[in-house]
Amino acid sequence: MALSVKLQVFEGPLDLLLHLIDINKIDIYDIPISLITDQYLAYIRQMQALDMEIMSEFLVMAATLLRIKSKMLLPKEPKEEAEREDPRAELVERLLEHKMYRYMAMELKDRQLDASKSLYKGRTLPADMVYEEPPVDLEALVGDMDFQKLHRIFLDVLKRQENKVDPIRSRYGRIEQEEVSLSDRMDDLIRFGKEHSAFSFREYISGGGSKTYVIVSFLAVLELMKSGMIRISQNEVFGEIEIEMTGQGGLPEEISFEGV
């Protein structure tokens, strides 16, 4: 009397390999090829499926396992130990990819089952509670409007837009902030001082006229006076500020000036 053995059905060779790895509690990154190959071959010997297309997939994987097993049994040279690639690397990559897809398939199946438990209910509100926007009557909207009336309305809209423009501010155009660097003005002051050992503040700022330019130039004078490179004097209140180069001191290492 023949013994009938019912084998577990697997979707493919990778599915079978993952099953063998799970039941043997093996690290997928360190597969004992000899053990897994023997168990894999024992399974396909007992396969009774006559579908040659499915059987061929399992046989191709069996050949792959035998090839990896033979490579790992070959003796390794000491120099090749570090350079030689692990023969199992490609198989591990395929197993991880298959495992990910299998997990995604299970997740989608669970969502499909959950969706079958959901119930969609159509709108059942009474007709008098449903708001429907009435259609627009174009003839009533336009009325007795003709081309001349539309032209007058267009001119009126243009006039209103013109009245919104400030007649005073519009003459000045766009106002942009002038960027004046304190360090640049200090360098200019030193160069100017080398050409004129003694000069007035008015002479120093004669090259520019904006308010920001004057303020930053004055700050440059104060910074160089603090460092000892220049000496300033003023004979009377609101009088000329006289500047004299001392030939001493040096530029400060770090200058922090925000807002200019």
C-alpha positions in Angstrom: 0.0 0.0 0.0 1.5 3.3 -1.1 1.8 6.1 1.4 0.1 9.4 0.3 1.9 12.5 1.5 0.2 15.9 1.1 2.8 18.6 0.5 2.3 22.2 1.2 1.7 24.2 -2.0 4.0 27.1 -2.7 3.6 29.8 -5.3 7.2 29.5 -6.5 10.7 28.5 -5.7 11.4 31.8 -3.8 8.3 31.2 -1.7 9.6 27.7 -0.8 13.0 29.0 0.1 11.5 31.6 2.5 9.5 28.8 4.1 12.6 26.7 4.7 14.4 29.7 6.1 11.5 30.4 8.5 11.1 26.9 9.8 14.8 26.5 10.3 15.0 29.9 12.0 17.9 31.0 9.7 19.3 34.5 9.3 18.4 35.4 5.7 21.8 37.2 5.4 23.8 34.1 6.4 22.0 31.2 4.7 23.6 27.7 5.2 23.4 26.7 1.5 24.2 23.1 2.1 21.3 22.5 4.5 18.8 24.6 2.5 19.8 22.9 -0.8 19.3 19.4 0.6 15.9 20.3 2.0 14.9 22.0 -1.2 15.9 19.0 -3.3 14.0 16.7 -1.0 10.8 18.7 -1.5 10.9 18.8 -5.3 11.6 15.0 -5.3 8.2 14.6 -3.6 6.4 17.1 -5.8 3.5 15.4 -7.7 2.5 18.5 -9.7 2.6 17.6 -13.4 2.6 21.2 -14.6 5.9 21.3 -16.3 6.0 25.1 -16.4 5.8 25.3 -12.6 8.1 22.4 -12.2 10.7 24.0 -14.4 10.9 27.1 -12.2 11.7 24.9 -9.2 14.3 23.0 -11.2 16.0 26.2 -12.3 16.2 27.3 -8.6 17.6 23.9 -7.7 20.3 24.3 -10.3 21.1 27.8 -8.8 21.4 26.4 -5.3 23.7 23.6 -6.5 25.9 26.2 -8.3 26.1 28.3 -5.2 26.9 25.3 -3.1 29.7 24.2 -5.4 31.2 27.7 -5.4 31.2 27.8 -1.6 32.9 24.3 -1.4 35.8 25.4 -3.6 39.0 26.2 -1.7 39.7 29.9 -1.3 43.1 31.5 -1.7 44.3 33.7 1.1 44.5 36.7 -1.3 41.0 36.0 -2.7 39.4 35.8 0.8 38.7 39.6 1.0 38.1 40.3 -2.7 35.8 37.3 -3.5 32.1 38.2 -3.6 29.7 36.1 -1.5 28.0 33.7 -4.0 24.8 34.0 -1.9 24.5 37.8 -2.4 22.3 37.7 -5.5 20.0 35.0 -4.0 19.6 37.0 -0.7 18.7 40.1 -2.7 16.0 38.2 -4.7 14.6 36.6 -1.5 14.3 40.0 0.2 12.6 41.5 -2.8 10.1 38.5 -2.9 9.5 38.9 0.8 8.6 42.5 0.4 6.2 41.8 -2.5 4.6 39.0 -0.5 4.1 41.3 2.4 2.5 44.0 0.2 0.2 41.4 -1.3 -1.0 40.3 2.1 -1.5 44.0 3.1 -3.6 44.6 0.0 -5.6 41.5 0.6 -6.4 42.6 4.2 -7.5 46.0 2.8 -9.7 44.3 0.3 -11.4 42.3 3.1 -11.9 45.4 5.2 -13.4 47.2 2.2 -15.9 44.4 1.7 -17.2 45.2 5.2 -17.9 48.8 4.3 -21.3 49.9 3.3 -22.0 52.8 1.0 -25.3 54.5 1.3 -26.6 56.8 -1.3 -28.3 60.1 -0.7 -31.8 59.7 0.8 -32.6 63.3 1.7 -36.1 64.5 0.9 -36.4 66.5 -2.3 -37.5 69.7 -0.4 -34.2 69.6 1.6 -31.9 69.3 -1.4 -30.6 72.7 -2.6 -30.3 73.0 -6.3 -28.9 76.2 -7.8 -31.5 77.6 -10.3 -30.3 78.0 -13.9 -29.1 81.4 -15.0 -31.4 83.2 -17.5 -28.9 84.9 -19.8 -31.6 87.0 -21.5 -32.8 88.4 -18.2 -29.3 89.0 -17.1 -28.3 91.0 -20.2 -31.7 92.7 -20.6 -31.5 95.7 -22.9 -27.7 95.9 -22.8 -26.2 96.8 -26.1 -22.6 97.5 -27.4 -22.7 101.3 -26.6 -23.7 100.6 -22.9 -21.0 98.0 -22.6 -18.4 100.5 -24.0 -19.5 103.2 -21.4 -19.2 100.6 -18.6 -15.7 99.7 -19.8 -14.6 103.3 -19.9 -16.0 103.9 -16.4 -14.0 100.9 -15.1 -10.8 102.3 -16.6 -11.4 105.7 -15.1 -11.9 104.2 -11.6 -8.5 102.4 -12.0 -6.8 105.6 -12.9 -8.3 107.3 -9.9 -6.8 104.7 -7.6 -3.2 105.8 -8.6 -1.6 108.3 -6.3 -0.6 111.2 -8.5 2.3 112.3 -6.2 3.8 108.9 -5.4 3.6 107.7 -9.0 6.0 110.4 -10.1 8.8 109.0 -8.0 8.7 105.5 -9.4 9.9 102.5 -7.4 11.9 103.3 -4.2 14.8 100.9 -3.7 17.1 100.7 -0.6 20.6 101.8 -1.3 23.2 99.3 0.0 26.3 101.0 1.6 28.9 98.8 3.3 30.6 100.1 6.4 33.8 98.2 5.7 33.9 99.6 2.2 33.5 103.2 3.5 36.3 102.6 6.0 38.6 101.4 3.2 37.7 104.5 1.1 38.4 106.7 4.1 41.9 105.2 4.5 42.6 105.6 0.8 41.4 109.1 0.9 43.5 109.8 3.9 46.7 108.5 2.2 46.1 111.1 -0.6 45.1 113.9 1.8 46.7 113.8 5.2 44.3 116.3 6.6 40.8 117.0 5.2 37.2 117.8 6.3 34.3 115.4 6.5 32.5 117.4 3.8 35.4 116.8 1.4 35.4 113.1 2.3 31.7 112.6 1.4 31.7 114.8 -1.7 31.5 111.7 -3.9 28.0 110.7 -2.7 24.8 112.5 -1.6 22.3 110.0 -0.2 21.3 110.1 3.5 22.4 106.5 4.0 25.8 107.2 2.3 26.4 110.1 4.7 25.4 108.2 7.8 27.6 105.2 7.0 30.5 107.5 6.1 30.2 109.1 9.6 30.2 105.7 11.3 33.4 104.8 9.3 35.0 108.0 10.8 34.0 107.0 14.3 35.3 103.5 13.9 38.7 104.7 12.6 38.9 107.3 15.3 38.2 104.6 17.9 41.0 102.4 16.5 43.4 105.4 16.6 44.0 105.6 12.8 42.6 109.2 12.6 42.1 112.2 14.8 39.1 114.5 14.5 38.5 118.1 15.7 35.7 120.7 15.5 36.4 124.3 16.3 32.8 125.3 16.9 29.4 123.8 17.3 27.9 122.7 13.9 31.3 123.6 12.3 33.4 121.6 9.9 34.7 118.3 11.2 38.4 118.2 10.5 40.0 114.8 10.0 43.7 114.0 10.3 45.5 110.7 9.7 47.7 109.6 12.6 49.6 106.8 10.9 48.9 104.6 14.0 46.4 102.0 15.1 44.8 99.4 12.8 41.5 98.3 11.5 39.2 96.5 14.0 39.2 92.7 13.5 35.4 92.4 13.4 32.8 95.1 12.7 29.1 94.4 13.3 26.7 96.9 11.8 23.1 95.9 11.2 20.4 97.8 9.5 22.5 99.5 6.7 
